[in-house]
Amino acid sequence: QFEGDYVVVKMDVEGAEFPILEQMIEEKTDFIMNQLWVEMHPNKVEGYTTEYANELIKRLHCKVVLWH
């Protein structure tokens, strides 16, 4: 459906970005995005640390821009 499109996603979901991005990586839907502008909220949800956020970003198959 997005073939030929340049897809930019902006995500600010107050801690829900972790399970969303984990599922996108698992389902390989992260390949759809060319860029992801995301505000990460480590330590807001138990179990999601800054270190985990950095590792999650490395696993994504798109350009990631951190913003806040």
C-alpha positions in Angstrom: 0.0 0.0 0.0 2.9 2.4 0.7 5.1 1.4 -2.2 6.8 4.4 -3.7 5.8 6.6 -0.7 8.2 8.2 1.7 6.6 7.4 5.1 7.3 9.6 8.2 5.8 8.7 11.5 5.7 11.0 14.5 5.1 9.2 17.8 4.4 10.7 21.3 2.4 8.1 23.2 3.7 8.6 26.8 5.4 5.2 27.4 3.3 3.1 25.0 6.0 3.5 22.3 7.9 0.5 23.8 5.3 -2.2 23.2 4.2 -0.5 19.9 7.8 -0.5 18.5 8.5 -4.0 19.8 5.4 -5.3 17.9 6.3 -3.4 14.8 9.8 -5.0 14.8 8.3 -8.4 15.4 5.8 -8.0 12.6 8.4 -6.3 10.4 6.1 -3.3 9.9 9.0 -1.0 10.9 10.2 -1.5 7.3 7.3 0.6 6.1 8.7 3.8 7.8 11.4 5.8 6.3 11.7 8.1 9.3 10.4 7.8 12.8 10.2 10.9 15.0 9.7 9.6 18.5 9.7 10.9 22.0 10.9 8.1 24.2 9.7 7.9 27.8 12.2 5.6 29.5 11.6 5.0 33.2 8.0 6.2 32.9 6.8 2.6 32.6 8.3 -0.1 34.8 10.9 -2.2 33.0 11.7 0.3 30.2 15.0 2.0 30.8 17.1 4.4 28.9 19.5 1.6 28.0 16.5 -0.5 26.6 15.3 2.5 24.6 18.7 2.8 23.0 18.8 -0.9 22.1 15.2 -0.7 20.7 16.1 2.2 18.5 19.1 0.3 17.1 16.8 -2.6 16.1 14.5 -0.4 14.0 14.9 -0.4 10.2 14.4 3.3 9.6 15.9 6.6 10.4 15.0 7.6 14.0 14.9 11.1 15.2 14.5 11.7 18.9 12.5 14.7 19.9 10.8 16.2 22.9 
